[in-house]
């Protein structure tokens, strides 16, 4: 793959987020929820016992 094609793909994502600023917030919220769900699924430091 040429450098131009790689640059075009990354600039496409940047351009999309620039054209749709609300999607930046949506993507951030999804990432936040996924990281929190992973911590809950792993037991998240729950304290059991005396």
C-alpha positions in Angstrom: 0.0 0.0 0.0 1.4 3.4 -0.9 1.8 6.2 1.5 -0.7 8.3 -0.3 -3.5 5.7 0.2 -2.6 5.5 4.0 -2.7 9.3 4.2 -6.0 9.4 2.4 -7.6 6.9 4.9 -6.5 8.8 8.0 -7.5 12.1 6.5 -10.9 10.6 5.7 -11.5 9.9 9.4 -10.3 13.3 10.4 -12.5 14.9 7.7 -15.5 12.9 8.8 -15.1 13.9 12.5 -14.6 17.5 11.4 -17.8 17.4 9.4 -19.7 15.7 12.2 -18.5 17.1 15.5 -21.2 15.3 17.5 -19.7 11.9 16.4 -16.5 12.8 18.4 -18.6 12.9 21.6 -20.4 9.7 20.6 -17.2 7.8 20.0 -15.7 9.1 23.2 -18.8 8.0 25.2 -18.8 4.6 23.6 -15.1 4.1 24.5 -15.8 5.2 28.0 -18.7 2.8 28.4 -16.7 -0.1 27.0 -13.8 0.5 29.3 -16.2 0.7 32.3 -18.0 -2.5 31.2 -14.6 -4.3 31.0 -13.8 -3.3 34.6 -17.2 -4.5 35.9 -16.9 -7.8 34.0 -13.5 -8.4 35.6 -14.7 -7.8 39.1 -13.7 -4.2 39.3 -12.1 -4.3 42.7 -15.2 -5.4 44.6 -14.5 -6.2 48.3 -16.0 -9.4 49.6 -15.6 -10.5 53.2 -14.5 -9.0 56.5 
